[in-house]
Amino acid sequence: MWIKPMLVEIGALVEKNSGQLVLQTVKDVDGVICITVETGRSSDLFSERQFGDFGEAAIVSILADSSKKEDVFKSLFEACELDSKNQGLIFMTTDIIKTAERTS
C-alpha cells in the first residue's frame, strides 16, 4: 500500500523581477512537489509602484513534502533574499492532512 506524504503549502509575495529567479532556484530543492509563479499587484508591500498606488508582484506557491518543509522554506527565504532586502514576505501553512484521491 502506498502512503501519501503529508504536504504543506509554502508561498511568497516578492517583487515581480524576483519571481523567475526564485522559481529556477527552488524548483529542484528536495521536497518540492510542485511550484508555480504568477504575477499580480500589491498596494502595500513594495516601494516601487509602476501603476500609481500599486506595484507588480510575483506570487510563488509551493507544495512541499512536510518532512522537508524547513529545508524548502529556508531555500525560498534565501532565494527571495529576505535576509538582506525588504522585498516581500513568505508564509507556510500547517500540514495539509486531507487530500482528494481518485478511485477507479
trRosetta pair geometry for C-beta under 8 A, 3 or more apart (Angstrom, degrees):
i j d omega theta_ij theta_ji phi_ij phi_ji
4 99 6.7 -120 144 45 162 132
4 101 7.9 -133 -40 -89 145 114
5 33 7.9 -170 69 -73 128 131
5 65 4.6 -30 149 -132 150 94
5 66 6.6 -175 160 21 92 85
5 67 6.9 -94 -158 8 115 105
6 65 7.4 86 70 -166 57 57
6 66 3.8 -23 97 9 100 141
6 67 7.4 105 53 -30 96 78
6 95 4.8 -12 170 -157 124 119
6 96 7.0 160 -174 61 71 61
6 97 6.7 -12 -133 -100 103 60
7 33 6.6 -50 -120 12 115 152
7 63 5.3 -10 -167 -172 128 95
7 64 6.7 137 -155 70 72 37
7 65 6.7 -57 -103 -104 60 31
7 66 6.1 -131 -93 -40 7 89
7 95 7.2 120 70 -158 36 66
7 96 4.6 -22 77 48 90 115
7 99 7.3 63 21 -59 127 132
8 63 7.6 159 78 -153 37 51
8 64 5.5 -25 61 64 85 90
8 66 5.2 108 -23 -99 98 75
8 69 4.9 35 36 -106 144 132
8 92 5.7 20 157 -174 130 96
8 93 5.4 -179 -163 67 79 80
8 94 7.2 -120 -120 137 100 15
8 95 5.8 -64 -76 -101 87 46
8 96 6.4 170 -95 -6 33 87
9 61 6.7 -23 -165 -164 104 87
9 62 6.9 143 -160 77 53 54
9 63 6.1 -31 -100 -97 67 62
9 64 7.8 142 -109 18 19 80
9 92 7.2 168 89 -150 50 50
9 93 4.5 41 48 10 89 124
9 96 6.9 70 -22 -42 88 124
10 61 8.0 146 80 -159 47 41
10 62 4.4 -21 64 66 91 111
10 64 5.6 14 3 3 117 127
10 69 6.9 162 -56 -151 124 87
10 72 5.8 171 16 121 161 115
10 73 5.7 -143 -130 -88 141 76
10 76 6.0 -178 143 -5 128 162
10 90 6.9 10 178 -180 88 106
10 91 7.3 -178 -151 91 51 46
10 92 4.7 -11 -105 -103 80 85
10 93 7.7 -126 -67 13 43 74
11 59 7.2 -11 -169 -176 108 76
11 60 6.2 159 -157 88 56 65
11 61 5.1 -8 -106 -105 96 63
11 62 6.9 -172 -77 22 46 74
11 90 6.7 175 94 -152 44 63
11 91 5.4 -7 59 57 89 88
11 92 7.8 171 20 -82 64 40
12 22 6.8 -123 74 -174 148 159
12 58 7.7 10 104 101 96 89
12 59 7.6 169 85 -155 54 37
12 60 4.2 6 51 51 97 113
12 76 5.9 -164 -44 174 133 119
12 80 5.6 -144 -159 -79 148 143
12 88 6.0 58 176 140 91 135
12 89 6.9 -175 -147 95 62 42
12 90 4.3 -23 -97 -100 87 84
12 91 7.7 171 -80 17 44 64
13 42 6.6 101 174 -69 129 148
13 45 6.0 -124 125 -95 120 169
13 57 5.3 -4 -170 -179 88 136
13 58 7.5 159 -153 78 42 50
13 59 5.9 -8 -103 -105 72 68
13 60 7.8 -155 -68 23 28 76
13 88 5.0 -166 98 -157 59 102
13 89 5.5 12 50 50 95 80
13 90 7.9 -171 22 -79 58 43
14 18 4.4 -73 133 77 127 134
14 19 6.6 170 75 -69 104 64
14 22 6.5 125 43 -39 152 150
14 57 6.7 137 72 -160 28 81
14 58 5.2 -21 69 58 83 99
14 60 6.9 15 14 -5 108 115
14 80 5.1 -141 -88 -138 142 105
14 87 5.6 43 -155 127 83 95
14 88 3.5 -79 -98 -32 57 164
15 18 5.1 88 67 1 79 108
15 46 5.8 111 -93 -109 90 138
15 48 7.3 48 -129 51 123 120
15 55 7.3 -50 -123 148 81 123
15 56 7.4 65 -165 90 61 74
15 57 6.7 -79 -116 -118 25 56
15 58 6.9 21 100 9 28 95
15 87 4.8 -58 -11 -173 108 110
15 88 6.4 -128 -16 -47 61 110
16 19 5.9 -32 -164 -10 43 118
16 39 5.7 39 -125 -131 106 110
16 55 7.9 -148 -13 153 104 82
16 56 3.9 -5 -36 121 139 108
16 57 5.9 -131 -60 -118 75 5
16 58 5.0 128 -124 -42 40 84
17 21 7.8 23 142 1 63 117
17 58 7.8 -125 33 -26 22 123
18 21 5.6 -73 -160 50 50 112
18 22 5.6 52 149 -28 85 109
18 58 5.9 -142 73 30 75 138
18 80 6.3 72 160 -132 143 62
18 81 7.5 -126 -128 24 134 106
18 87 6.5 114 -26 134 151 136
18 88 7.3 -126 60 -12 150 142
19 22 5.9 -60 -149 34 25 110
19 23 6.4 26 155 -19 63 106
19 37 4.5 128 179 -172 106 133
19 39 6.9 -82 -44 -82 169 83
19 58 2.6 -164 -75 -131 112 151
19 59 7.8 6 -115 25 121 33
19 60 6.6 -176 -136 -63 76 95
20 23 5.4 -49 -148 34 36 117
20 24 6.3 32 156 -15 67 105
20 37 6.7 180 -79 95 48 166
20 58 7.7 -129 -21 -120 53 150
21 24 5.9 -57 -147 40 30 108
21 25 6.1 26 156 -18 65 113
21 79 6.9 177 125 -177 85 95
22 25 5.8 -61 -144 40 28 110
22 26 5.9 -1 169 1 67 118
22 37 7.1 136 75 -95 104 130
22 58 7.0 156 31 113 131 143
22 60 5.5 -75 117 -83 139 151
22 76 7.0 47 -164 -143 109 71
22 79 4.6 114 -126 137 70 122
22 80 5.9 29 -102 -74 124 71
23 26 6.7 -73 -135 46 18 92
23 27 5.8 32 171 -46 61 111
23 35 6.2 160 -135 130 75 124
23 37 4.8 -78 -65 -26 125 135
23 60 7.0 -156 -69 -119 75 109
24 27 6.4 -36 -129 8 20 116
25 75 7.2 -175 136 169 96 97
25 79 4.1 164 92 -119 143 123
26 29 5.3 -37 -162 -3 59 123
26 32 6.4 135 151 -82 83 151
26 35 6.2 155 102 -117 105 160
26 60 7.8 72 49 -175 149 140
26 62 6.9 -75 139 -89 134 141
26 72 7.2 77 -164 -158 108 77
26 75 5.3 134 -116 127 87 114
26 76 5.5 40 -106 -85 146 71
26 79 5.3 -87 -47 -15 102 164
27 32 6.3 -157 -158 114 31 156
27 35 5.2 -130 -104 46 74 142
28 32 7.3 -59 -51 45 1 133
29 32 5.0 87 66 -19 83 117
29 68 8.0 163 137 153 94 126
29 71 6.6 -178 172 132 114 98
29 72 5.5 138 113 -110 134 70
29 75 4.6 175 -103 68 154 175
30 68 5.8 -130 119 -144 80 149
30 71 6.7 -9 72 112 89 146
31 64 4.9 34 144 -166 94 99
31 65 4.5 -115 -148 43 75 99
31 67 7.3 -142 -119 79 114 68
31 68 2.5 -138 -98 101 140 145
31 69 6.9 -151 168 -59 141 34
31 71 5.9 124 14 71 147 112
31 72 4.9 -120 96 -49 123 114
32 35 5.6 -12 -175 -40 124 112
32 62 5.9 -68 -133 -159 94 114
32 63 7.8 100 -165 76 55 53
32 64 5.6 -41 -102 -103 45 87
32 72 5.8 142 -69 -120 79 121
33 62 7.9 121 44 176 71 72
33 63 4.5 -56 67 103 113 96
33 64 6.1 -180 4 -103 89 25
33 65 6.3 122 -46 -42 104 73
34 62 7.0 165 87 -153 55 47
34 63 4.4 26 46 38 96 108
35 60 7.0 -12 -168 -169 96 91
35 61 7.2 163 -151 86 49 50
35 62 4.8 -6 -104 -104 83 82
35 63 7.8 -141 -66 27 48 62
36 60 7.4 165 86 -151 48 46
36 61 5.1 -7 57 57 93 97
37 58 5.6 -14 -166 -173 105 106
37 59 7.0 146 -157 73 51 50
37 60 5.3 -15 -101 -99 80 70
37 61 7.9 -180 -80 20 35 69
38 58 7.5 146 77 -160 36 56
38 59 4.7 -21 66 60 88 106
38 61 7.7 15 8 1 102 109
39 56 6.2 -8 -172 -172 111 102
39 57 6.8 151 -157 81 61 48
39 58 5.9 -38 -100 -102 69 55
39 59 6.9 173 -99 10 15 87
40 56 7.6 152 85 -155 30 59
40 57 5.3 -26 70 65 78 98
40 59 5.4 37 8 -28 116 123
41 51 6.3 -44 -133 49 137 140
41 54 4.1 22 175 174 121 130
41 55 6.8 152 -154 74 72 30
41 56 6.0 -47 -100 -101 68 47
41 57 6.5 142 -119 13 15 93
42 45 4.4 -4 135 21 148 109
42 46 6.2 98 80 9 116 98
42 54 6.5 140 67 -154 27 79
42 55 5.7 -30 64 63 82 82
42 56 7.9 77 19 -176 80 6
42 57 4.5 57 -10 -33 115 136
43 49 8.0 43 -132 -121 53 123
43 53 5.1 9 -133 142 106 96
43 54 5.2 -53 -82 -95 73 71
43 55 7.7 145 -99 15 27 73
45 55 7.0 -119 70 63 82 121
45 57 6.5 59 61 -93 140 130
45 88 6.0 35 175 -111 132 53
45 89 7.0 -116 -129 -3 121 99
46 49 6.9 152 97 -69 94 67
46 55 3.8 -100 74 81 124 159
46 57 6.9 -174 -16 -79 130 91
46 87 7.0 33 -107 -146 95 61
46 88 7.7 -1 -69 -71 95 69
47 55 7.7 58 64 -60 21 154
48 55 5.4 102 92 -125 63 129
49 52 6.5 -67 146 94 118 23
49 53 6.3 -63 -170 -177 146 12
49 54 5.9 126 -154 76 97 21
49 55 4.5 -90 -102 -62 55 84
50 54 7.5 -46 59 98 67 70
50 55 6.1 95 9 -129 78 56
50 56 5.7 -4 30 -13 130 100
51 54 4.3 -21 76 68 107 97
51 55 7.3 -179 30 -81 83 24
51 56 7.5 94 -5 -50 111 79
57 88 7.3 128 -144 -109 104 110
60 76 7.2 175 113 -146 143 117
62 72 6.4 -172 136 169 147 129
62 76 6.8 -128 0 -78 151 138
64 68 6.1 -118 171 83 106 94
64 69 5.4 128 105 -101 127 67
64 72 4.3 -126 -127 29 155 173
65 68 4.6 53 75 23 100 105
65 69 7.3 -135 92 -49 49 70
66 69 5.4 -14 -151 -32 40 119
66 95 5.0 23 -112 -112 144 101
68 71 5.1 -53 -176 44 78 114
68 72 5.7 78 126 -24 90 103
69 72 5.7 -58 -143 41 33 109
69 73 5.9 36 159 -22 69 108
69 92 6.4 105 -179 -160 119 141
70 73 5.7 -52 -143 37 28 113
70 74 6.3 29 156 -19 63 107
71 74 5.8 -54 -146 37 28 110
71 75 6.4 29 154 -19 63 107
72 75 5.7 -56 -149 37 31 111
72 76 6.3 30 154 -18 65 106
73 76 5.8 -57 -149 37 29 110
73 77 6.2 33 152 -22 65 106
73 90 7.1 144 -154 136 80 136
73 92 5.6 -35 -97 -62 124 140
74 77 5.6 -51 -146 34 31 115
74 78 6.4 27 156 -14 64 106
75 78 5.9 -57 -148 40 29 108
75 79 6.1 29 154 -20 65 109
76 79 5.6 -55 -142 38 30 111
76 80 6.2 24 159 -13 65 110
76 90 5.7 136 124 -133 120 151
77 80 6.1 -64 -149 41 24 106
77 82 5.4 -80 -162 42 72 118
77 83 7.0 71 153 -37 99 93
77 90 6.1 -119 -85 31 71 154
78 81 7.3 28 179 -76 37 42
78 83 7.2 -2 -107 -1 57 120
80 87 7.0 -163 172 82 86 102
80 88 5.9 -98 -171 66 126 125
80 90 6.3 -178 13 -49 161 119
81 84 5.4 -55 177 52 91 94
81 85 4.7 36 119 21 107 115
81 87 6.8 29 78 37 98 127
82 85 6.7 -78 -107 64 30 71
82 87 7.2 -128 -95 50 66 78
82 88 6.8 -91 -90 68 106 81
82 89 7.7 92 -119 -110 139 32
82 90 6.8 -113 -31 -2 158 110
93 96 6.8 45 106 -54 132 87
96 99 6.6 64 135 -62 113 94
